[in-house]
Amino acid sequence: MTNRNAGDERRHSGERWAHADVTRRQSLQIGAIGILGLGMNHLTGLREARAAGNSVPAGTAKSCIFIFLSGGLAQHESFDMKPDAPADVRGEFQPIATRTPGLQICEHLPMLAQRSPMWSLCRSLTHSSNEHSAAHHIMLTGRSALPPGFTPNGPSRSDHPSIAALAGYCARTGQMRAAGAAPQNNLPPAVVLPEQLVHSSGRIIPGQDAGLMGPQHNPWMIEASPFHNAAYGAFPQYSFDHQQRGKPDERIFQAPQLSLPEGLGLRRIQGRLELLQTLRHQRQTLAGFAETQQLDRMRQGAISLLTDPTVHQALDVTKADERDLDRYGRNAFGWSLLMARRLVTAGVNLIQVNLGNDETWDTHGNAFPHLKDKLFPPTDRAVSALLDDLAASGELDETLIVMASEFGRTPKISLLENHYKLPGRDHWGAVQSVWFAGGGVKGGNVIGASDAIGAYPTKQPVKPENFAATIYHALGIPATAAWQDYQDRPHHIYEGQPIEGLC
């Protein structure tokens, strides 16, 4: 395909994506289209070129797990406590010592406290937005400035590409050291799980897809967690409603059904069938489809992932070994991080894990009981199990793990009496704490600092551009890496330098 034709295809795809009538379900399918070779026809050729001597500077990590806490984790209640501040700032929780001298974190994260030599903190990440959708776009793309025409109402073709989309692009085009260990079963190099972030109103949160690059570069969305507009947290064990309205939460976490998206000539499979049964049913149909449609070998390779038993094993985590389920937790947070851990072994380069749907960590009210009883216990357990597993297998040095939100929370506690029974904190983009482990990160390390009330950085301010660059650098993406739009204009991958002193 010539550059002109590729541009035409991207432009045409972009027009469909920007159409106002695109549904949430259709947008979720766009990620699935990418794994079938639409926009990925050169994947195998690029891997072959890389094997023939396409060299890039070596990086430490082969994979990155990007844990995203949508809603806004309160720094005061987690990794940057202020025990000497006034009561309306310091909150109800007490700090505890970690295994790192002088480093304290929240008392309700005891398992992570015991593993502090394995992780580090940045307490000074800052940006200017206090609005959910804008801040999601900022942190998920690593770009402080919003694109022209930005709207919080949903994704747009003018959005900046997400970190996941850019990492996937670099893997496909050979601009990543980690791509040398690309998945053997044609798994996509970048995935998002267990759900796309959707506002309680049903609108999709912007910043999660490829934006200006075009939907053919979207990360693969693994939808294992059903959408619910009033239930949050690590269901079924830790489900809750911020406003305690009493709506039932009957969601079931399921390995996603792998099937061809609409438009490829196969009848849709209705409902959520048992995954193995679905794969067996499709194997002969897919093979015949590949023959009759004369698909090229790259598309046949993409179809092969639908019937590969290792893919089945990686995604069907609810049937994992009993000991693994106990260690990670038998809930959406534990299952999601166990799935991410298996995808690392399968060779996926970037896995974004959304621990909770949109607003799960949005603790405007009832903050302290919800953090103590619903949010911190499954997070502490699952992240600790992930660290232990990767360390035991020797994969931690090759796997960067980052954990961040779209913003932090206000220094002062407040009570919104019309909506909540108990107090919490509002949105605060000026500072948040970001957590790092593996991939060459020095354990027991603290980068930057906030002021006495946790309101603004006072030492080594870090921007979202530095956060994104840290991920790209760890994956071995060179500083010269770029992508081209449909007019063949180059766009730099890096918009800043990696966080200094972290590695």
N, C-alpha and C positions, 0 to 999 in steps of 0.2 A: 504494500500500500504506500503510495507517495505521501509526502507531507501535506499536499493540498487535499488529497482525499481524506487523510486522517483528520485534518482540520474540519472538513465538511461534516464528517461523521460526528465529531465532538460538538460542532455547532448544532447539528440536528438533535443530538441527545440533550443538549442544554436547553433547547426550546421546549422539549417535552417536560423536562425537569422543572422548568420555571412556570409551567402552566398552573393556573390557580386551582384547577380541579383535581390535582394529584392527591390521592387519598393516602392515609397513613400506611395502609396495607401495601399499596403500590410502591410507596417509597421504601418500605422494608425489603421489597423484592429486588430493588435496584442493586443492593449489595449482593444478592444471590446471583444476579445476572453476570456479575464480574467473574465468578468462579467458573462459568461455563465458556469462557473464552471471548465474550463480547467485549472488545476493547483490550483483550489480553493475548492477541494472536501471536505476539512476538515473545512470549514468556520463555518457551523452550529455546528459541534461538538466542535470546539474551543469556540464558544460563550456559549454553554451549560456547558463546563468545567469551564469557567470563572464564570458563574452564580452559579456554585456549590462551589465556594470558591477560585478560582484562583486570588489571591490578588497581586496587585502591588502598589507601593507608590502613593499616591494621587497627582495629578497635578491640576493646576488651570483651564486649558482650555480643553474643549471638542472638539474644532475644531481650525484649523489654516487656514487662507486665506493668501497665499503667492503670493503677487503681484509682477510680474517680468517685468521689463522695459528693454526689449531686445534692445541692441544697445549701452547703456551706458549713464546714466543720468549725466549731468554736475553738480558737487557739487557746483561750483561757481555761477551757475544760479538757484539754488534751495534751499538747506538747509545748505550751508556752505559758505555764501557770504563773499567776502573780499573787503569791500568798501574803505579801506585805502590802498589797493595795487595799483601799477601802472596801468594805463589805459589798457595796453595790458594783464593784469591779471584779473582785476575786472570786465571787460565786460560792457555791456550797461544797465543792469537791476539794480534797486535800492532795498535795503532791506526795509522791513516794520516790525513794531513791532507786535508781537503776544500778546496773553493774558497772556503769561508767562513773567514776568519781566526779561529783559536782553536778551531774545531770539528773534532773528530776522530771517526771511526767505525772499524769493523772493516776490516782489510786485505782481507778477502774480499768487500767490497762496493765495488769500485773504480769501477764505472760510476755508482753513486749518489753516491759522493764527488765525482765530477766535475760532478754536477748539483745540488750543495747550494744554489745560489742559487734553486732552484725549489721547495725543500721546507723544512719546519721540524720540530722535535721537541718533544714534551712528555715530560720524564724523570721525572715525579712522579705518574703515575696510580696510585691506590691503592684497594684494597678488602680485605675481610676473609677471603675464601675461598681455600683451597688445594686444593679438590676440583674435579675437571674439570667435572662436570655443573653444579654450583652456579655455578662461575665462568663457564662458558659462558652460563648464564642471565643472570648479572649483566651481562656485557659486551655480549651480543647484545640485551638489552632496555634497557640503560642504567639499571638499578635496583639499588642496593646491597643492599637488603633483599629476601630471598626471599619469595615469596607464601605465605600460609597453606596448609599441606598440601603444600608442595613435595616432590617426589620426584625423585631422579636417574634413576629407572627409565624415564622417557620423558615425552613431552609430556602436559600436563594442561590442562583448560579453566580451571583456576585460575591458570595461569601469566600473568605479565605479558606484554603484547604486545611482539613484537620491534621493534627500530628500523625494520627493513624494512617490517613490517606497518603501523606507525604512519605512516611516510612515504607508503606507498601509500594509506592511508586519507585522509590530508590532501590528496593529489593528487586523489583521486576526489571528495572533498567540497568542492573549491575552496578549501581552507585552505592553499594553497601558491602562492607566486609562480611557482615553476617549472611549475606545472600549466598556466600560460598557453601553454607550449610542449609540451603533452602529445603523446604519439605520434600520428601521423597514421593509423596502420594498426591502431588499437585494441590496440596492445601494452599489457600491464599496466604500471602506473607503477612497480612494484617487483618485482624478480626476484632469485633466488638461483641461483648456478651455481658449478661444473659438477656439483655433487652436494649432497645433503643430508648433514649431518654425522651419521654413524652410528658407534656404538661398535663395537669389534672383536667384541663379543659379539652384535651385531645390533640392540641397542636404539637408538632414536633419541634424540639428545641434546636435552634440553629448552631452550627459549628461542628457537627458530628461527621459530616461527609466531605467529599472532595471539592465542593463548591465550584470555584472558577475552573478547576481542572476538568470538570465534567463527571457525570455519574459513573462512567466506565472505570473510574479510579476510586470509587467508594470502597472503604473496607467492607469485608463480609460481616453482615449482621447476623449473629447467632441468636435467634429469639427463643429462649427457653423459659422465660418468665413472663406470664401473661400480664397485660396492662390492667391496672385497677386505679380508678381516679380518687380513691379515698384511703387506700391501704398502703402502708409503707413498711420498710424494714425487712429483716431476714425471715420471711415466712417459711414454714408454718410455725416455727417455735417462737419467733420474736416479732411477729406482725403487730402493727399498732396504727392508730390514727392520731395525727398531731392534735386535732381538736376533739378527740374522744367522742365521736358522733355515734359510735356503736354499729356501724355498717359491717356486715360479715365479710370476712376475707376467705374465700374458698379457692384461692389460686393453687395450682399444681405445677411444680417445677418439672419440666420434661425435656429430655434430649430432643433437639429439633428434628422434625421430619425433613429428610433430605430429598427434595424432588425438584424437577426442572420447573422454572418459573413459567408463567403464562406467556404464550406467544411463540413457543418453540414446537408446537404441533402435537403435544401430548395432553391427554385429558388430565385435569387436575385431580389429585387424590384428596378426597374430602376427609376432614377430621384429622385428629392426631392419632395415627396408628402406632403400634409397637414398632420401634425403629428397625429392628432386624427383619421383621416381617415386611416392612416397606421396602427395604433394600433388596430382599430376595425377589419381591414382586417386580421391581423395576429393572433388575439386572438384564433380563432377556429383552425387554422393551427398549432399554437404552442402547443395548448393543445393536439391535436392528435399526434403531433411529440413526445411529452413527453411520451405519452402512448405507442406508437409503438416501441420506442427506449428504453423503460424501463430505462429512466433516473432516477438517484437517487434523493432523495428529495432536496439535495442541489442544483442540477442543475435545478430542477423544480422551486426552489425558485428564482434562478437567472433569469430564463425565465420570472417569474412573474413580474419582474420590467419593462419588456417591455410593459406590458398592465396595469400597475398601474396608476390611474389618478393623484396621487400626484407627480409621476415622470414627467408626462406630464406637470403639472402645474409648477413644478420647472424649467423646461427647456424652456418652451415656453414663454420667457420673453417679446418678442416684443408685446404681447397682454395683458400686465399687466395693472393695474389700471392707468388711465391717470395721476393722481397726482404722482404716483411712477415714471412713465416715465419722467415726467417733472423734478422731483428731481434728478434722476440719470443721465438724459440726454438721448436723443433719438439717440444714436450712439453706436458703438461697445464697447467703454469703459463702458458706463453706463449700457448697456444690460449685459455685462460680469460680472460686479460686482453685479448687481441685481440677476443674476443667482447664483453667489457664495453665496450671502446672503440667498437665498432660499435653497440652498444645505446645508448650516449650520443648518437651521431649520429642514431639513430632516435627519440630523444626520451624514452627511459625515465628516470624521475626518480631511482631508487635501484637500484643493482646491487650486491649483495653477492657477492663472489668468494671462495670458500673455496680458498685455496692449499694443497691437501692435505686428505685426509680426517681424521677425528678422530684425534688423537695424532700426526699427522705431525711436529709441532714439539715433541713430548714427549721431550726429550733427557735422559732419566735416565742413559743410558749410551751409550758410543760417540759421545759428543756432538761431539767436535772433528772427527773425520773425516767424520761425516755432515753437519755444518754446512758444512764446507769444500768437500766434494766433491759433495754431493747436494742441499743445500737452498739455500745462498747463490748458487751460480752461476745457476740458472734464475730465481730471484727477482730478483737484481740486474739481469739482462738484461731480463726481461719488464717490470718496473716502470719501468726506464729508457726502454725503447721506448715505453711508454704515455705517459710524460712528454713525450718528444720529439714523438710524434704529436699530442698535444693542444696542445702549444705551437705546433707548425708550422701547425695548422689554426685557431689562434685560439680553441680551445675550452677551454684550460686555465683561464682566468679564470672560465669558466662551469661548471667541473667540479671539485668538491671531491673529493680522494682522501684516504682515511684508511687506515691500516694498524695493526692491533692484534691482540693475542692475548687469551685468557681470563685470563692472569696472566703474571708474569715467572718467573724461576728463582732458587733460593736463592743467597745470597752465597757459600757455601762449596761447593766441588766434592766429590763423594762417589762411591764405587764400590759398586754393588750386585752383588757377586760371583756371586750365584746366577743372575743374569739377563744380565749384560753383561760383555764382556771388558775394556772401557775405561771410564773415569769419565765423569760428567756432573753435572747439577744437578737438584734436586727442584723441586716446585711452590712458588710464592711469590707470593701475592696482594698483599703489602704494597707492592710497587712494580713498575712496568713502564714501558718506553718506548713511546710511541705516535707514529706518523709521520703528517704532514699535508702536502698540497700542493694548489695550485690553489684555485679558489673564493674568492679574496680573501686567502688565507694569505700572510703575509709570508715570503719565502724567507730561508734562512740564519738562522733564528730558533730559539732554545732557550727553552722555557718550563719552569720548575721545575728542581729538582736533587735527586739522591739523596745519601746520606751516602758516606763514604770507601770503604765496601765494597759499595755498591749494595744496601742492605737496606731503607732507609726514606726517604721524602721529607724533605728538609730545607728546601725552598723551594717555595712555592706548591703544596701538595698539590691534586690534581685527582681528582674522583670520577667514576665511570661516568655519573652524572647530568649532569656538565659535558661529558663526551665526547658523549653523545647530544644534548644541547642545542646543541652546536657544529654538528652535522649539521643539526638542524632549523632553526637560525638561518640557516645558509648557504643552505638551500633556500627561505628566505623564509616559513617557517611562523611565524605570529605568536605572541606570548607568550600570547594568549588562546585558542589552538587547543585543542579538546577533542574527545573521542569519547563516545558514550553507550552504555551497556550495555543489555541486554534489558529492564531495569526503568527505562530512560530516565534513569539516574543519570549525570551528567557526570563524566568523568575527564580531568584535564589531560594534555596531551601533554608539556609541559615539567615536569621534576622538579628542575631546577637551571638555573644560568646558563651561557652559553657560556664556553669557556676564555678567560680574560682575557689580552690581549696577543698572541693568536695571529694576529689579522687586523689 
